Amino acid sequence: MHGDTVIEISNVWKIFGANAQAALEAVRDRGLSKAEILAEFNAVVGVADVSLSVRRGEIFCIMGLSGSGKSTLVRHFNRLLEPTAGRIEIEGTDVMALGTQELQRFRNRQIGMVFQNFALMPHRSVLDNVAMPLEIRKVPKNERMRQAAAILDIVELGAWGAKFAHELPGGMQQRVGLARALAANPDVLLMDEPFSALDPLIRRQLQDEFIRLSKILKKTTIFITHDLDEAVRIGDRIAIMRDGKVVQMGTAEDIVMHPADDYVADFVAGISRLKVVHAHAVMQPLEAYLATHGPLPAAVPKVDEGETLSNLITLAIDDENPILVQDAGRDVGIITRADLLRTVIEGTEVS
C-alpha cells in the first residue's frame, strides 16, 4: 500500500456457483466470457479481476447499471461476500487474513455502512439507533449517548433524538442511518445507493448534506450509485463497471472528455459538461498559440486552470479576447471562443 492510500484491492474475482474455482481457472486459462462461464459451469461472474486504490479522505464512486457488479464489489471490502480470488487491504490490514472474531472487530471499528434500506430499529429512539455501534463495542452508556448526540448535531438532527425512528420521514431516517455509521468514527464508509429510494428533491438535499459532512469529517468513502449525475456531484473519482469489470476509472472530467469506449460514451452522453470540464482540459499550449498568433493583447481576461466551462463561456461572451489560463500565477495556456465551441459541441479536448 502506497503513501496515503487507505484501500487497495487487487485482482478481485467473485464467481457464484458450486464450480466457482474451476470456472475461475477456465476464465484465466481460456479467456471464457461471462455467458460461456454460465453455460459451461453453471456459474455467474459477479466481479471480474477488479483492482483499484482509494486515497485518504476521497469519495470514490463506483457506478454502473443494474447487474454491473457494483453492489457485489462493495460487499467484498469488509467480506460480507468472500471473494473467489484476490487481495483486499484496508489501512494496512490484510482483510482476507482475518479470522472470525478479528473480522467482526474490524467491521465494528473501522467500517461504517449505509445502505438503501435504512435498517433502523423501530422500537428504539433516534438517539439509541445512532448509539448502537458504540453499544456493540461496550462503550459505557453515558459516553455512547454523548457521542451519539454529538453526531446527531452534526447531521442537524439534534432535536429529534427522543423520537422513535419510524416517526421520521424517509429522508430524515436516512440521515439517522448515516449518523449511526459515523458514530463509531470508522476509517471507511461504505455507502450502497443510500439515497436512491428517496424522492428527487430529498435526494438532492441529502447529496448536499453528504458533501457538507464530507468536507467536515474527511471520511474515506466508497459510494455506490447507478446515477451518473449523483456520481459527478459527489465523487472525487469514478469507476464505471460493466459485466463485473471496471471499464474506466478517473475524475468526472477525465471520463466525460475521454470515454474509454462506446459504452462509456453512451453512459456520459447526457451529462452537461458545463460544471464538469475545467480550463486545463480546454486550453491550448501558450507557446504554440503565441508562435501562430503573436503577442497577446494588453488586457486579456485571466482565469485559474480549474475554472469551469460554464464560467469560461460567460467570460467569452463579455470579452472577445482569448482567455489566458494560469496555474499558481504562471501563464500556461490560451482558450479561444473556437476552443469553447468545439468543447461544447464535440465534448472532446482540443488538440
NORMO-V483248 format. One record per backbone hydrogen bond with DSSP energy under -1.0 kcal/mol. CO is the residue of the C=O (numbers start at 0). NH is the residue of the N-H. Records with the same first field share a line. If there is no record, write none. Layout:
# NORMO-V483248
CO: NH + NH
This chain:
# NORMO-V483248
1: 4
3: 55
5: 90
6: 53
7: 88
8: 51
9: 86
11: 49
12: 83 + 84
13: 45 + 46
15: 43
16: 19
18: 22
19: 23
20: 24
21: 25
22: 26
23: 27
24: 28
25: 29
26: 30
32: 36
33: 37
34: 38
35: 39
36: 40
37: 41
43: 15
46: 13
49: 11
51: 8
53: 5 + 6
54: 57
57: 220
58: 235 + 236
59: 222
60: 238
61: 224
62: 240
64: 67
67: 243
68: 72
69: 73
70: 74
72: 75
74: 79 + 80
84: 12
86: 9
87: 94
88: 7
89: 92
92: 89 + 94
93: 96
94: 97
98: 102
99: 103
100: 104
101: 105
102: 106
103: 107
104: 108
105: 109
109: 187
111: 189
113: 191
120: 123
123: 164
124: 128
125: 129
126: 130
130: 134
131: 135
132: 136
133: 138
134: 137
139: 143
140: 144
141: 145
142: 146
143: 147
144: 148
145: 149
146: 150
147: 151
148: 152
149: 153
150: 154
151: 156
152: 155
156: 159
159: 162
160: 126
162: 125
163: 166
164: 167
168: 172
169: 173
170: 174
171: 175
172: 176
173: 177
174: 178
175: 179
176: 180
177: 181
178: 182
181: 184
186: 219
187: 111
188: 221
189: 113
190: 223
194: 197
198: 202
199: 203
200: 204
201: 205
202: 206
203: 207
204: 208
205: 209
206: 210
207: 211
208: 212
209: 213
210: 214
211: 215
212: 216
213: 217
219: 188
220: 59
221: 190
222: 61
223: 192
226: 230
227: 231
228: 232
229: 233
230: 234
236: 60
237: 249
238: 62
239: 246 + 247
241: 244
243: 47
244: 241
247: 239
249: 237
250: 254
251: 255
252: 256
253: 257
260: 264
261: 265
262: 266
263: 267
267: 270
272: 276
273: 309
276: 308
277: 280
278: 281 + 282
283: 333
284: 288
285: 289
286: 290
287: 291
288: 292
289: 293
300: 323
302: 325
303: 306
304: 279
306: 278
307: 311
308: 312
309: 313
310: 314
311: 315
312: 316
313: 317
314: 318
322: 334
323: 302
324: 331 + 332
325: 304
326: 329
329: 326
331: 285
332: 324
333: 283
334: 322
335: 339
336: 340
337: 341
338: 342
339: 343
340: 344
341: 345
342: 346
